[in-house]
Amino acid sequence: MADAAPRLQGLFTQLLGAPLPVRIRAWDGSQAGPPGAPALVVRNRRALRRLLWKPGELGLARAWVAGDLDIEGDLYTTLDLLAGLIWERGEDARTLAQALRDPEVRAAVRGLVRLAGPPLPPAPPREEARSPRRHLHTKRTDRRAISHHYDVGNDFYEIVLGPSMVYSCAYWPTPDSTLEQAQRDKLELVCRKLGLRPGLRLLDVGCGWGSLAIHAAREHGVNVVGVTLSQEQAAYARKRVAGEGLTDKVEIRVQDYRDVRDGPYDVVSSIGMAEHVGAERYLEYADDLYNLLKPGGRLLNHQIARRPQRDESTYSVDAFIDSYVFPDGELQPIGSTVAQLERAGFEVRDVEAIREHYALTLRQWVSRLEADWQRAVQLAGPGRARVWRLYMAASALAFERNRIGVNQVLAVRAPESGASGMPLRARTWGAPGRD
């Protein structure tokens, strides 16, 4: 008799302490759960073995990436329904150990073991990062982490990002604007905040595929050095620069920002890069950027932030993100970012929260990926494509629900005179030294 789905519904209810708000469709064709709800598809018993050997988010992630688990119905609705029961429970090893003291929970685990079949641990999907998770943030480990995320293939990123090739939050004039317009507006916003004008020298830290460097040189006449640790990004960016006829104004380097020695620069941008720095090394990062700026120079730091915790010692990096998306990536609260920049000597002049803009951006990226799914799978493989679809959809919900945010912090290396070069009225964004 095909009864795997109702058995799973009962077992998960015992384990989670609440019924699953989605249906389950199992490998034997059975179904169970709320009528009309989206379905969690358990394609094989291996999915259960993954959950038993790695309870929690990592086991779920492995099953999803390997194709052992799938979703039928709206992806966002399903993730939103499951978030409270699974991803937001905050269960660590101690909590799980306490749960296992309950006889009903132990019985449910035994039931899962029987249903899962042979008790051998499945191998992790090949897309999982294998680096030690110690978050050392040395130049070597950072280079390896960047390569894991960005050297997926430029053709794949073209599908997701579109012609702008900007892999950070767009700036939407209206929710109905195009992604291209919103990304152009973001690049222009950065340039205006930095007060760019012809002849200034800009260092773009984590330059990606060169979009900001090209925009700043073409539209504002500045000279740009862009640095990235990704060989594929650099090759792509250099080709774009040459195609725009800007090789005399834009230099793209494969270089760690810690190795840049040809400062000082008039302005520095760091857009979506600081998440890779790590909390323990953030002050070093701020010090390095401060020392690369001329007195009076501006820094625009665009960075995702998490919500602060009452006990910061309990913070842990998201297992799925760490293993499959951004190895060694770390988020910190905006207050910590501002404090570290100030400790380095910067005067923070403006903080703009734009988290709703990132939710809109991510939904557009997911739509582009889904619209060209078969080609994305051909380019990056099914596992990698599934990683990006889940990561971007879950992130969109996290921004919408105010679980994470993103902020642009404008800071100045004020000279001894104290003259910041900033306009008297905020957000008019005059050029340095003109106000």
Salt bridges, closest charged atoms under 4 A:
ASP68 OD1 - ARG46 NH2 2.76
ASP68 OD2 - ARG50 NE 2.65
ASP70 OD2 - ARG43 NH2 2.78
ASP70 OD2 - ARG386 NH1 3.87
GLU72 OE2 - ARG25 NH2 2.34
ASP80 OD2 - ARG401 NH2 2.40
ASP80 OD1 - ARG403 NH2 3.89
GLU88 OE2 - ARG403 NE 2.76
GLU91 OE2 - ARG89 NH2 2.77
ASP92 OD2 - ARG94 NH2 2.92
GLU127 OE2 - ARG126 NE 3.98
GLU128 OE2 - ARG62 NH2 2.78
ASP142 OD1 - HIS137 ND1 3.10
ASP142 OD2 - ARG258 NH2 2.91
GLU188 OE1 - HIS215 NE2 2.80
GLU188 OE1 - HIS220 NE2 2.95
GLU219 OE1 - ARG184 NH2 3.96
GLU219 OE2 - ARG218 NE 2.93
GLU244 OE2 - ARG218 NH1 3.23
GLU251 OE2 - ARG253 NE 3.00
ASP256 OD2 - ARG258 NH2 2.84
ASP259 OD1 - LYS139 NZ 2.50
ASP262 OD2 - ARG201 NH2 3.00
ASP262 OD2 - ARG253 NH2 2.43
ASP266 OD1 - LYS294 NZ 3.15
GLU284 OE1 - ARG281 NH1 3.30
GLU312 OE1 - ARG306 NH2 2.54
ASP322 OD2 - ARG133 NE 2.52
ASP328 OD1 - HIS135 ND1 3.31
GLU330 OE2 - HIS137 NE2 3.08
GLU347 OE2 - ARG349 NH1 3.16
ASP350 OD1 - ARG427 NE 3.15
GLU352 OE1 - LYS193 NZ 2.67
GLU356 OE2 - ARG355 NH2 3.80
GLU370 OE2 - ARG389 NE 2.89
ASP372 OD2 - ARG375 NH1 3.78
GLU400 OE2 - ARG363 NE 2.62
GLU400 OE1 - ARG401 NH1 3.71
